[in-house]
Amino acid sequence: MKTNLVIDAEETFFDYEQVARVLDYPREARLPVQEPTTITITSVAEMQQWSRLQKAAGRRIAFVPTMGFLHQGHLSLLEEGRENADLLVLSIFVNPTQFGVGEDYEDYPRDLAADTALAEKAGVNVIFAPSASQMYPAGYASRVDVEGITDLLCGASRPGHFKGVTTVVSKLFNIVQPDLAYFGTKDFQQLAVIRRMVLDLNMPVEIVGMPIVREADGLAMSSRNSYLTFEERRQALVLSKAIAQSRQMVAQGVFDSEKILAEVKAQIENCHKARIDYLKICHQLSLQEQDQVDQDSVLLLAVYIGKTRLIDNGFLLA
Ligand code: AMP
């Protein structure tokens, strides 16, 4: 029979093995608590097994899904996850099903060695880095689809994109079995779609949205910023400036969306390397366009800078 064990922090010669034998603890529970070390798992079955064991031991898992090439934005999600759960899992998977034909799947930046070093520093317990064939083996035929809000904005420009996202995130949730999962508001629509999916499909995970992390000059951090040439990097500031400009107009009493969007559009079009994909003022929850700005209004934009498609967003009144 197990009895309560009081561990004296001052006791330097504490024999964990002996106490564990007496109390009949499993071997892993006999070891002193150690600094977290990062392991990398590439197999779906092993990841699932690891999570099952941890959860059976009553540990809470925080999860940050990414496509890797980590930057400070990803690290802010990891930091929050580290603080709010017992264990932290990071997935690195460039998901082929969320890229359209002619998009940058092949070119997407990858650097597992650098990501591993950053993950270690961030206190990640497990990096889950499966291959595409692990995630989509021969015969794979299922998709998860959220209707409605996936037809707008990025969904309109990138048909099928969100079906790829919801499918892979559902799979990752089933594999990692997290209690908490962290997403950036940088991908504002993606976060709304994931929240909808989790609610609709009763997934037992809490979704946490995190603020956009920006470079000192305002550019939202993104793995895709690495595509930009020196001149493009300079012109990429049109996105964050568009948000600042529209906020300023609202602060001066302009609430008419059409008026705001016309001025911002003209400003963006002044940059010869910038081409607007979409520029809209939408309600933060429905993502429907709004004629008048209110507390729920978000400016959402996608702009090509040269060949690189960048997105950004910001609340206009909050
Ligand atoms: P990605 O690797 O681009 O798929 O992004 C993985 C997660 O990091 C997503 O939830 C993103 O929204 C989030 N993320 C990406 N960039 C940023 C950023 N600049 N600030 C905060 N979160 C971000």
Residues whose N, C-alpha, C, O or C-beta is under 5 A from the ligand:
A	BS01	AMP	P65 T66 M67 G68 G73 H74 Y182 F183 G184 T185 K186 D187 M210 P211 I212 V213 A220 M221 S222
